[in-house]
Amino acid sequence: MCRRRVSLFVIFASFSVVYGRDPRETSAFASHCEGTVCNLVLGIKNIPQKNHTTPPRTTDQQLLPVLHLLDGITNVIKQDKQRTQQKFSTHDKQIREVVRAVGLIANNTRRYQTQVREKFGALEKQLNALQLLVGGDTSSGVITRPKEKLDLSTVVATDCAALYLAGVNVSGIYLLQPDPSDNRTRFRALCDMDTEGGGWTVIQRRHYGSEDFFRGWKSYTEGFGDLEHDFWLGLRHIHRLTKFGNNKMRFDLQDWDNKSRESTFDFVRISDESDKFRILAGGYHGNAGDPFHTPNMDDSMQSMRFSTYDNDNDMNSKTSCARTFSSGWWFNNCFLVNPNGIWYPSPTYGGKIPNGIIWNFWHPNGYSLKSIEIKLRPELF
């Protein structure tokens, strides 16, 4: 125990000598010290010591230029970011405008293509009619024209407009064949070559009260009456006239004071019998009124199917408009016009129901007109 205490004392004493303030004491100790303890003490002394030197202190004044530089860089980055966002926003807006413009161009292109096809179809139809009239025999031998003298009884054309363009400018009854390749479509029709430039195919006339228009489906489909007096051309023929291109439909009205008005509609189409001869019409021109585009849809003729007393296709669920008003027409629920009503010899209808030739846009309250004609002509004339 005593020996251990002496050793510890020696070590502590050695440490005090080695780590004293005077280096000379350390050198003296090293020259006389031998043994393990000395080696240990001297080894610890030779271990490099950590540098506790305090770095120089930087003042706020010295940091100001650096802070200003950092602020400048930050502002430049913010401005560049804002410019980039503005550019992207502008590009997005331009892209949206381009996409919208491309959409409009595509829609207009489709519409123009449809119009061009329709116009070329009508032109081809008229050209075929002219070739049939002027060029002599056709390959089918269906339609011919004498080479020396024009015999109107043998002239056949697709419609009255084709006749007029071929030089036939006298109103009268002619032979028409809307489909040049099918002579089953041939029929006789009244051509009006005087009204508004001529070329009109008359599909209905009420002047004399000589014909009963309160008829059934078969009669209205095939046609009836006298082409020199009152008549209905027939829904099947009317459909064929509108099948090969767009047509105008014109209504010529006259009241009992011999005053006249007219209504004309563009792009008229009449479907076939499978769709009950549904009627469609475009723009309106004239001064008699427009039954196709009315504020109240229940009064409109647009997209209506034809009705007769024995084939009711109107929109009235309570009654048959055709039976109630003694007519056949494109009734809705029921009508604002009824051109095929009963012809009365005065503006006053004969019974309790206003079933005369009615055109409420001009003369309301059941006034029955003196005369009416309905006509068709191609848009491109």
Buried (B, 14 or more C-beta within 10 A) or exposed (E): EEEEEEEEEBBEEBBEBBEEEEEEBBEEBBEEBEEEBBEEBBEEBEEEEEEEEEEEEEEEEEEEEEEEEEEEEEEEEEEEEEEEEEEEEEEEEEEEEEEEEEEEEEEEEEEEEEEEEBBEBBEEBBEBBBBBBEEEEBEEEBBBBEEEEEEEEEBBBBBBBBBBBBEBEEBBBBBBBBBBEEEEBBBEBBBBBEBBEBBBBBBBBBBEBEBEBBBEBEBBBBBBBEBEEBBBBBBBBBBBBBBBBBBBBBBBBBBBEEEEBBBBBBBBBBBEEEEBBBBBBBEBEBEBBBBBBBEEEEBBBBBBBBBBBBBBBBBBEEEBBBBBBBBBBBBBBBBBBBBBBBBBEEBEBEEEEBBBBBBBBBBEEBBBBBBBBBBBBBBBB
